[in-house]
Amino acid sequence: WPNTGIGRMNLDGSRGSCAACHSRHDFSNRRARQPENCGKCHLGPDHPQKEIYNESKHGIAYRDLKDQLNLGSDSWVLGKDYNAAPTCSTCHMSATRNQPVTHDPRNRISWNNRPPASVRLDTNKEGAVVTDPAQIASSWQDKRNNMKDVCGNCHSPGYVDAFYTQY
């Protein structure tokens, strides 16, 4: 602290900076929902998520079907307000029929792939990674089920389960 990142720890104990995703000029949900916005931070050799997304089937569909995504809508529930293609926000933060909007993308990320050997992410109430079972508030299984709920809006349960088995 201070920084403008989504994971910033604020002096009052809260996390994040609204300006990380929402422009200070117009606080646009439309802009915050677009992958280009996430690419401000998640780009390059140490954070290649944007490049990976761009070349994926989801990224290609987004560019092709962007006009059908209802990006400026007040309500943006996957499977209700749009379903043409997912963005980073769709999978990591946006509402589904079963989950509310979250401003904590860690709620749907069950693994950390950055270390040489990937690790599962069990976290406490503050979001810190923990290994003591007594301190776990959100298990990697809960986070995976949250993400599988997102995937299930467009893909069959068998497809989603097969993806995670392969993963």
Secondary structure, DSSP 8 states (H G I E B T S, - for coil): -----TT-B-TTS-B--GGGTS-TTT--HHHHTSHHHHTTTS-STT-THHHHHHHSHHHHHHHHHGGGS-TT-S---BTTTB-S---HHHHHTS--SSS---S-GGGG--EE-SSSS-EE--B-TTS-B---GGG-SB-HHHHHHHHHHHHTTTS-HHHHHHHHHH-
